Amino acid sequence: MKKYPAQIRKFGKRIKSLREENDLTQKELGVKAGLTSRTIQRIEAGDFASTLHILIALAKAFSVSTGELIKEITVEPAKK
């Protein structure tokens, strides 16, 4: 299994937190976002690097901006 950076795992925790705040199951969020519950599960576990399409779909499902979804998730500068 591929190990994703801390930012991907942090994003997964953010999605799980928002899902729970909205009293949604992974399946219900998947339906709202047009994704499978397995995809939601992998995102929340930090095992899936979301695409722009998925980021937009999740933002719409939660009725928030994409910026709101990724706030407080910092990206480390690339090492040279």
Biopython code that builds the backbone (N, CA, C, O; Angstrom):
import numpy as np
from Bio.PDB.StructureBuilder import StructureBuilder

atoms = [
    (1, "MET", "N", (0.846, -1.179, 0.000)),
    (1, "MET", "CA", (0.000, 0.000, 0.000)),
    (1, "MET", "C", (0.892, 1.242, 0.000)),
    (1, "MET", "O", (1.881, 1.303, 0.730)),
    (2, "LYS", "N", (0.543, 2.212, -0.807)),
    (2, "LYS", "CA", (1.324, 3.434, -0.918)),
    (2, "LYS", "C", (1.120, 4.307, 0.328)),
    (2, "LYS", "O", (0.010, 4.437, 0.845)),
    (3, "LYS", "N", (2.217, 4.894, 0.786)),
    (3, "LYS", "CA", (2.141, 5.799, 1.944)),
    (3, "LYS", "C", (2.031, 7.226, 1.424)),
    (3, "LYS", "O", (2.935, 7.718, 0.747)),
    (4, "TYR", "N", (0.944, 7.876, 1.735)),
    (4, "TYR", "CA", (0.720, 9.246, 1.285)),
    (4, "TYR", "C", (1.243, 10.237, 2.319)),
    (4, "TYR", "O", (1.369, 9.908, 3.498)),
    (5, "PRO", "N", (1.545, 11.449, 1.868)),
    (5, "PRO", "CA", (2.050, 12.476, 2.791)),
    (5, "PRO", "C", (1.027, 12.844, 3.864)),
    (5, "PRO", "O", (-0.163, 12.549, 3.756)),
    (6, "ALA", "N", (1.534, 13.489, 4.885)),
    (6, "ALA", "CA", (0.701, 13.884, 6.024)),
    (6, "ALA", "C", (-0.484, 14.743, 5.598)),
    (6, "ALA", "O", (-1.550, 14.660, 6.207)),
    (7, "GLN", "N", (-0.318, 15.568, 4.561)),
    (7, "GLN", "CA", (-1.412, 16.433, 4.118)),
    (7, "GLN", "C", (-2.601, 15.616, 3.609)),
    (7, "GLN", "O", (-3.750, 16.006, 3.817)),
    (8, "ILE", "N", (-2.341, 14.501, 2.954)),
    (8, "ILE", "CA", (-3.421, 13.636, 2.455)),
    (8, "ILE", "C", (-4.167, 13.017, 3.637)),
    (8, "ILE", "O", (-5.395, 12.940, 3.636)),
    (9, "ARG", "N", (-3.427, 12.586, 4.623)),
    (9, "ARG", "CA", (-4.064, 12.010, 5.817)),
    (9, "ARG", "C", (-4.856, 13.064, 6.578)),
    (9, "ARG", "O", (-5.939, 12.783, 7.092)),
    (10, "LYS", "N", (-4.313, 14.282, 6.650)),
    (10, "LYS", "CA", (-5.003, 15.384, 7.326)),
    (10, "LYS", "C", (-6.305, 15.725, 6.587)),
    (10, "LYS", "O", (-7.329, 15.991, 7.215)),
    (11, "PHE", "N", (-6.256, 15.714, 5.254)),
    (11, "PHE", "CA", (-7.455, 15.958, 4.458)),
    (11, "PHE", "C", (-8.509, 14.887, 4.750)),
    (11, "PHE", "O", (-9.693, 15.196, 4.886)),
    (12, "GLY", "N", (-8.079, 13.640, 4.845)),
    (12, "GLY", "CA", (-8.997, 12.547, 5.157)),
    (12, "GLY", "C", (-9.688, 12.742, 6.499)),
    (12, "GLY", "O", (-10.884, 12.488, 6.634)),
    (13, "LYS", "N", (-8.926, 13.196, 7.487)),
    (13, "LYS", "CA", (-9.519, 13.464, 8.804)),
    (13, "LYS", "C", (-10.525, 14.603, 8.722)),
    (13, "LYS", "O", (-11.555, 14.579, 9.395)),
    (14, "ARG", "N", (-10.225, 15.595, 7.900)),
    (14, "ARG", "CA", (-11.136, 16.737, 7.719)),
    (14, "ARG", "C", (-12.456, 16.268, 7.099)),
    (14, "ARG", "O", (-13.533, 16.676, 7.536)),
    (15, "ILE", "N", (-12.366, 15.419, 6.089)),
    (15, "ILE", "CA", (-13.576, 14.904, 5.435)),
    (15, "ILE", "C", (-14.393, 14.075, 6.422)),
    (15, "ILE", "O", (-15.616, 14.206, 6.481)),
    (16, "LYS", "N", (-13.728, 13.232, 7.188)),
    (16, "LYS", "CA", (-14.446, 12.411, 8.173)),
    (16, "LYS", "C", (-15.143, 13.295, 9.199)),
    (16, "LYS", "O", (-16.297, 13.051, 9.552)),
    (17, "SER", "N", (-14.447, 14.315, 9.674)),
    (17, "SER", "CA", (-15.029, 15.229, 10.651)),
    (17, "SER", "C", (-16.263, 15.929, 10.084)),
    (17, "SER", "O", (-17.292, 16.007, 10.756)),
    (18, "LEU", "N", (-16.170, 16.436, 8.864)),
    (18, "LEU", "CA", (-17.322, 17.098, 8.236)),
    (18, "LEU", "C", (-18.477, 16.123, 8.025)),
    (18, "LEU", "O", (-19.641, 16.470, 8.223)),
    (19, "ARG", "N", (-18.139, 14.900, 7.619)),
    (19, "ARG", "CA", (-19.185, 13.890, 7.399)),
    (19, "ARG", "C", (-19.924, 13.612, 8.704)),
    (19, "ARG", "O", (-21.154, 13.555, 8.729)),
    (20, "GLU", "N", (-19.173, 13.440, 9.782)),
    (20, "GLU", "CA", (-19.794, 13.159, 11.073)),
    (20, "GLU", "C", (-20.596, 14.354, 11.588)),
    (20, "GLU", "O", (-21.662, 14.171, 12.175)),
    (21, "GLU", "N", (-20.096, 15.581, 11.375)),
    (21, "GLU", "CA", (-20.825, 16.793, 11.776)),
    (21, "GLU", "C", (-22.164, 16.892, 11.050)),
    (21, "GLU", "O", (-23.128, 17.446, 11.579)),
    (22, "ASN", "N", (-22.214, 16.347, 9.831)),
    (22, "ASN", "CA", (-23.431, 16.385, 9.025)),
    (22, "ASN", "C", (-24.268, 15.121, 9.163)),
    (22, "ASN", "O", (-25.217, 14.914, 8.407)),
    (23, "ASP", "N", (-23.916, 14.275, 10.130)),
    (23, "ASP", "CA", (-24.643, 13.023, 10.388)),
    (23, "ASP", "C", (-24.839, 12.187, 9.126)),
    (23, "ASP", "O", (-25.939, 11.715, 8.841)),
    (24, "LEU", "N", (-23.754, 12.014, 8.379)),
    (24, "LEU", "CA", (-23.804, 11.209, 7.164)),
    (24, "LEU", "C", (-22.961, 9.952, 7.330)),
    (24, "LEU", "O", (-21.911, 9.970, 7.972)),
    (25, "THR", "N", (-23.438, 8.870, 6.745)),
    (25, "THR", "CA", (-22.605, 7.673, 6.659)),
    (25, "THR", "C", (-21.683, 7.854, 5.456)),
    (25, "THR", "O", (-21.865, 8.767, 4.651)),
    (26, "GLN", "N", (-20.698, 6.978, 5.347)),
    (26, "GLN", "CA", (-19.823, 7.034, 4.173)),
    (26, "GLN", "C", (-20.630, 6.796, 2.896)),
    (26, "GLN", "O", (-20.374, 7.423, 1.867)),
    (27, "LYS", "N", (-21.585, 5.906, 2.967)),
    (27, "LYS", "CA", (-22.425, 5.620, 1.803)),
    (27, "LYS", "C", (-23.262, 6.845, 1.423)),
    (27, "LYS", "O", (-23.362, 7.192, 0.246)),
    (28, "GLU", "N", (-23.860, 7.495, 2.420)),
    (28, "GLU", "CA", (-24.684, 8.679, 2.145)),
    (28, "GLU", "C", (-23.847, 9.813, 1.549)),
    (28, "GLU", "O", (-24.289, 10.488, 0.620)),
    (29, "LEU", "N", (-22.643, 10.022, 2.080)),
    (29, "LEU", "CA", (-21.775, 11.047, 1.516)),
    (29, "LEU", "C", (-21.387, 10.680, 0.086)),
    (29, "LEU", "O", (-21.356, 11.538, -0.797)),
    (30, "GLY", "N", (-21.096, 9.419, -0.130)),
    (30, "GLY", "CA", (-20.761, 8.965, -1.475)),
    (30, "GLY", "C", (-21.875, 9.257, -2.469)),
    (30, "GLY", "O", (-21.617, 9.728, -3.577)),
    (31, "VAL", "N", (-23.098, 8.979, -2.078)),
    (31, "VAL", "CA", (-24.246, 9.248, -2.949)),
    (31, "VAL", "C", (-24.355, 10.746, -3.236)),
    (31, "VAL", "O", (-24.541, 11.148, -4.385)),
    (32, "LYS", "N", (-24.239, 11.572, -2.192)),
    (32, "LYS", "CA", (-24.326, 13.037, -2.368)),
    (32, "LYS", "C", (-23.239, 13.571, -3.282)),
    (32, "LYS", "O", (-23.464, 14.508, -4.047)),
    (33, "ALA", "N", (-22.045, 12.965, -3.199)),
    (33, "ALA", "CA", (-20.905, 13.454, -3.967)),
    (33, "ALA", "C", (-20.716, 12.714, -5.292)),
    (33, "ALA", "O", (-19.848, 13.077, -6.086)),
    (34, "GLY", "N", (-21.515, 11.692, -5.531)),
    (34, "GLY", "CA", (-21.364, 10.912, -6.760)),
    (34, "GLY", "C", (-20.139, 10.013, -6.724)),
    (34, "GLY", "O", (-19.522, 9.744, -7.755)),
    (35, "LEU", "N", (-19.792, 9.548, -5.523)),
    (35, "LEU", "CA", (-18.629, 8.682, -5.329)),
    (35, "LEU", "C", (-19.069, 7.398, -4.648)),
    (35, "LEU", "O", (-20.178, 7.318, -4.120)),
    (36, "THR", "N", (-18.206, 6.401, -4.659)),
    (36, "THR", "CA", (-18.547, 5.163, -3.960)),
    (36, "THR", "C", (-18.198, 5.304, -2.482)),
    (36, "THR", "O", (-17.366, 6.130, -2.108)),
    (37, "SER", "N", (-18.834, 4.499, -1.657)),
    (37, "SER", "CA", (-18.513, 4.519, -0.229)),
    (37, "SER", "C", (-17.073, 4.054, -0.016)),
    (37, "SER", "O", (-16.424, 4.480, 0.939)),
    (38, "ARG", "N", (-16.574, 3.196, -0.884)),
    (38, "ARG", "CA", (-15.177, 2.738, -0.797)),
    (38, "ARG", "C", (-14.214, 3.909, -1.031)),
    (38, "ARG", "O", (-13.189, 4.015, -0.358)),
    (39, "THR", "N", (-14.540, 4.773, -1.973)),
    (39, "THR", "CA", (-13.702, 5.947, -2.214)),
    (39, "THR", "C", (-13.693, 6.849, -0.984)),
    (39, "THR", "O", (-12.639, 7.336, -0.577)),
    (40, "ILE", "N", (-14.866, 7.071, -0.393)),
    (40, "ILE", "CA", (-14.949, 7.885, 0.822)),
    (40, "ILE", "C", (-14.115, 7.239, 1.930)),
    (40, "ILE", "O", (-13.379, 7.926, 2.637)),
    (41, "GLN", "N", (-14.232, 5.945, 2.073)),
    (41, "GLN", "CA", (-13.474, 5.219, 3.095)),
    (41, "GLN", "C", (-11.970, 5.412, 2.878)),
    (41, "GLN", "O", (-11.239, 5.669, 3.834)),
    (42, "ARG", "N", (-11.508, 5.293, 1.650)),
    (42, "ARG", "CA", (-10.075, 5.445, 1.349)),
    (42, "ARG", "C", (-9.602, 6.879, 1.576)),
    (42, "ARG", "O", (-8.493, 7.093, 2.066)),
    (43, "ILE", "N", (-10.430, 7.856, 1.225)),
    (43, "ILE", "CA", (-10.068, 9.257, 1.466)),
    (43, "ILE", "C", (-9.914, 9.493, 2.969)),
    (43, "ILE", "O", (-8.915, 10.058, 3.414)),
    (44, "GLU", "N", (-10.897, 9.062, 3.738)),
    (44, "GLU", "CA", (-10.866, 9.267, 5.185)),
    (44, "GLU", "C", (-9.687, 8.565, 5.849)),
    (44, "GLU", "O", (-9.156, 9.049, 6.848)),
    (45, "ALA", "N", (-9.283, 7.438, 5.301)),
    (45, "ALA", "CA", (-8.162, 6.683, 5.856)),
    (45, "ALA", "C", (-6.812, 7.264, 5.431)),
    (45, "ALA", "O", (-5.766, 6.844, 5.925)),
    (46, "GLY", "N", (-6.842, 8.233, 4.513)),
    (46, "GLY", "CA", (-5.598, 8.807, 4.024)),
    (46, "GLY", "C", (-4.899, 7.919, 3.021)),
    (46, "GLY", "O", (-3.694, 8.048, 2.802)),
    (47, "ASP", "N", (-5.655, 7.010, 2.405)),
    (47, "ASP", "CA", (-5.110, 6.064, 1.434)),
    (47, "ASP", "C", (-5.431, 6.446, -0.002)),
    (47, "ASP", "O", (-5.287, 5.626, -0.909)),
    (48, "PHE", "N", (-5.863, 7.677, -0.216)),
    (48, "PHE", "CA", (-6.301, 8.083, -1.550)),
    (48, "PHE", "C", (-6.029, 9.564, -1.732)),
    (48, "PHE", "O", (-6.510, 10.390, -0.956)),
    (49, "ALA", "N", (-5.268, 9.897, -2.742)),
    (49, "ALA", "CA", (-4.999, 11.299, -3.057)),
    (49, "ALA", "C", (-6.133, 11.802, -3.949)),
    (49, "ALA", "O", (-6.244, 11.392, -5.104)),
    (50, "SER", "N", (-6.959, 12.672, -3.425)),
    (50, "SER", "CA", (-8.127, 13.171, -4.141)),
    (50, "SER", "C", (-7.737, 13.972, -5.373)),
    (50, "SER", "O", (-6.749, 14.706, -5.375)),
    (51, "THR", "N", (-8.527, 13.815, -6.404)),
    (51, "THR", "CA", (-8.361, 14.612, -7.609)),
    (51, "THR", "C", (-9.157, 15.903, -7.463)),
    (51, "THR", "O", (-9.963, 16.040, -6.543)),
    (52, "LEU", "N", (-8.934, 16.830, -8.353)),
    (52, "LEU", "CA", (-9.686, 18.083, -8.333)),
    (52, "LEU", "C", (-11.177, 17.807, -8.479)),
    (52, "LEU", "O", (-11.995, 18.449, -7.820)),
    (53, "HIS", "N", (-11.531, 16.864, -9.329)),
    (53, "HIS", "CA", (-12.938, 16.485, -9.528)),
    (53, "HIS", "C", (-13.570, 16.035, -8.202)),
    (53, "HIS", "O", (-14.690, 16.429, -7.875)),
    (54, "ILE", "N", (-12.847, 15.218, -7.454)),
    (54, "ILE", "CA", (-13.370, 14.717, -6.177)),
    (54, "ILE", "C", (-13.435, 15.830, -5.143)),
    (54, "ILE", "O", (-14.393, 15.903, -4.374)),
    (55, "LEU", "N", (-12.441, 16.688, -5.115)),
    (55, "LEU", "CA", (-12.451, 17.830, -4.199)),
    (55, "LEU", "C", (-13.681, 18.698, -4.427)),
    (55, "LEU", "O", (-14.349, 19.100, -3.475)),
    (56, "ILE", "N", (-13.977, 18.985, -5.687)),
    (56, "ILE", "CA", (-15.152, 19.799, -6.031)),
    (56, "ILE", "C", (-16.439, 19.071, -5.648)),
    (56, "ILE", "O", (-17.358, 19.687, -5.107)),
    (57, "ALA", "N", (-16.514, 17.773, -5.920)),
    (57, "ALA", "CA", (-17.715, 16.994, -5.586)),
    (57, "ALA", "C", (-17.956, 16.983, -4.079)),
    (57, "ALA", "O", (-19.096, 17.112, -3.634)),
    (58, "LEU", "N", (-16.900, 16.830, -3.296)),
    (58, "LEU", "CA", (-17.051, 16.828, -1.835)),
    (58, "LEU", "C", (-17.465, 18.203, -1.323)),
    (58, "LEU", "O", (-18.299, 18.308, -0.424)),
    (59, "ALA", "N", (-16.887, 19.254, -1.893)),
    (59, "ALA", "CA", (-17.260, 20.615, -1.488)),
    (59, "ALA", "C", (-18.746, 20.855, -1.747)),
    (59, "ALA", "O", (-19.445, 21.415, -0.903)),
    (60, "LYS", "N", (-19.222, 20.433, -2.906)),
    (60, "LYS", "CA", (-20.655, 20.586, -3.224)),
    (60, "LYS", "C", (-21.517, 19.775, -2.270)),
    (60, "LYS", "O", (-22.563, 20.244, -1.823)),
    (61, "ALA", "N", (-21.081, 18.559, -1.957)),
    (61, "ALA", "CA", (-21.861, 17.694, -1.059)),
    (61, "ALA", "C", (-21.990, 18.310, 0.330)),
    (61, "ALA", "O", (-23.019, 18.153, 0.987)),
    (62, "PHE", "N", (-20.946, 19.012, 0.779)),
    (62, "PHE", "CA", (-20.973, 19.653, 2.096)),
    (62, "PHE", "C", (-21.450, 21.105, 2.036)),
    (62, "PHE", "O", (-21.582, 21.756, 3.073)),
    (63, "SER", "N", (-21.707, 21.614, 0.834)),
    (63, "SER", "CA", (-22.119, 23.011, 0.625)),
    (63, "SER", "C", (-21.087, 23.986, 1.206)),
    (63, "SER", "O", (-21.433, 24.948, 1.893)),
    (64, "VAL", "N", (-19.829, 23.713, 0.915)),
    (64, "VAL", "CA", (-18.726, 24.593, 1.326)),
    (64, "VAL", "C", (-17.832, 24.827, 0.118)),
    (64, "VAL", "O", (-17.959, 24.144, -0.898)),
    (65, "SER", "N", (-16.929, 25.792, 0.232)),
    (65, "SER", "CA", (-15.975, 26.030, -0.847)),
    (65, "SER", "C", (-14.853, 24.995, -0.782)),
    (65, "SER", "O", (-14.637, 24.358, 0.248)),
    (66, "THR", "N", (-14.155, 24.843, -1.887)),
    (66, "THR", "CA", (-13.004, 23.943, -1.876)),
    (66, "THR", "C", (-11.951, 24.462, -0.897)),
    (66, "THR", "O", (-11.255, 23.676, -0.255)),
    (67, "GLY", "N", (-11.839, 25.776, -0.786)),
    (67, "GLY", "CA", (-10.906, 26.363, 0.166)),
    (67, "GLY", "C", (-11.221, 25.969, 1.597)),
    (67, "GLY", "O", (-10.318, 25.731, 2.399)),
    (68, "GLU", "N", (-12.500, 25.902, 1.912)),
    (68, "GLU", "CA", (-12.926, 25.493, 3.248)),
    (68, "GLU", "C", (-12.513, 24.045, 3.518)),
    (68, "GLU", "O", (-12.137, 23.702, 4.639)),
    (69, "LEU", "N", (-12.583, 23.205, 2.495)),
    (69, "LEU", "CA", (-12.203, 21.800, 2.682)),
    (69, "LEU", "C", (-10.720, 21.635, 2.976)),
    (69, "LEU", "O", (-10.327, 20.756, 3.743)),
    (70, "ILE", "N", (-9.907, 22.474, 2.371)),
    (70, "ILE", "CA", (-8.465, 22.285, 2.513)),
    (70, "ILE", "C", (-7.802, 23.278, 3.466)),
    (70, "ILE", "O", (-6.578, 23.306, 3.588)),
    (71, "LYS", "N", (-8.610, 24.089, 4.135)),
    (71, "LYS", "CA", (-8.014, 25.056, 5.063)),
    (71, "LYS", "C", (-7.225, 24.314, 6.137)),
    (71, "LYS", "O", (-7.568, 23.202, 6.538)),
    (72, "GLU", "N", (-6.186, 24.950, 6.576)),
    (72, "GLU", "CA", (-5.304, 24.419, 7.620)),
    (72, "GLU", "C", (-4.496, 23.198, 7.183)),
    (72, "GLU", "O", (-3.831, 22.572, 8.008)),
    (73, "ILE", "N", (-4.546, 22.857, 5.916)),
    (73, "ILE", "CA", (-3.733, 21.755, 5.402)),
    (73, "ILE", "C", (-2.590, 22.384, 4.629)),
    (73, "ILE", "O", (-2.766, 22.865, 3.509)),
    (74, "THR", "N", (-1.435, 22.373, 5.234)),
    (74, "THR", "CA", (-0.288, 23.018, 4.605)),
    (74, "THR", "C", (0.508, 22.029, 3.775)),
    (74, "THR", "O", (0.565, 20.837, 4.078)),
    (75, "VAL", "N", (1.107, 22.539, 2.743)),
    (75, "VAL", "CA", (1.941, 21.719, 1.875)),
    (75, "VAL", "C", (3.384, 22.135, 2.092)),
    (75, "VAL", "O", (3.731, 23.314, 2.019)),
    (76, "GLU", "N", (4.198, 21.159, 2.353)),
    (76, "GLU", "CA", (5.618, 21.423, 2.559)),
    (76, "GLU", "C", (6.255, 21.786, 1.224)),
    (76, "GLU", "O", (5.906, 21.198, 0.200)),
    (77, "PRO", "N", (7.187, 22.745, 1.211)),
    (77, "PRO", "CA", (7.864, 23.082, -0.035)),
    (77, "PRO", "C", (8.677, 21.882, -0.542)),
    (77, "PRO", "O", (9.216, 21.103, 0.244)),
    (78, "ALA", "N", (8.749, 21.754, -1.856)),
    (78, "ALA", "CA", (9.499, 20.643, -2.452)),
    (78, "ALA", "C", (10.973, 20.757, -2.108)),
    (78, "ALA", "O", (11.549, 21.845, -2.118)),
    (79, "LYS", "N", (11.568, 19.621, -1.806)),
    (79, "LYS", "CA", (12.988, 19.599, -1.496)),
    (79, "LYS", "C", (13.775, 19.679, -2.794)),
    (79, "LYS", "O", (13.417, 19.047, -3.787)),
    (80, "LYS", "N", (14.846, 20.457, -2.780)),
    (80, "LYS", "CA", (15.668, 20.597, -3.987)),
    (80, "LYS", "C", (16.929, 19.799, -3.870)),
    (80, "LYS", "O", (17.745, 19.795, -4.792)),
]
sb = StructureBuilder()
sb.init_structure("model")
sb.init_model(0)
sb.init_chain("A")
sb.init_seg("    ")
for serial, (resi, resn, name, xyz) in enumerate(atoms, 1):
    if name == "N":
        sb.init_residue(resn, " ", resi, " ")
    sb.init_atom(name, np.array(xyz, "f"), 0.0, 1.0, " ", f" {name:<3s}", serial, name[0])
structure = sb.get_structure()
